[in-house]
Amino acid sequence: MLTERSERVRSIFLEGLELEPSVRRVFLARVCDDDDQLRSEVEALLISFVGGVVGCLVVLPLNGFTTGAMNWQTFSHLAFAFKITPPLLLQGIIFALVMGLIGGLPPAIRAARRPVAPALRGL
């Protein structure tokens, strides 16, 4: 069962996917108000979703590609045929979303909690 927070993140994420990138920033600022952690979660999901889609597009040319491995002790050959199916693409996008949330959330939260002026001086 989804909590109220995760349901809110999910709904904002799905609404943000439908918007153009130029409008998305204003939308996130309006919807998330002063909740920097919520905004960080949604931004991490949006970025990782784009990465997942790009990854799926990059792997599509490998569909139907056949390769093999040779066992030199028994002289047997094992062939592999790559079949990219819609469930595999969906799993890839879900994996990208999970990894984006895990990898993007802690730095985003840390950056959101820092005051702007000292953070800029540190660059």
Buried (B, 14 or more C-beta within 10 A) or exposed (E): EEEEEEEBBEEBBEBBEEBEEEEBEEBBEEBBEEBBBBBBBBBBBBBBBBBBBEBBEEBEEEEEEEEEEEEEEEEEEEEEEEEBEEEBBEEBBEEBBEBBBEEBBEEBBEEBEEEEEEEEEEE
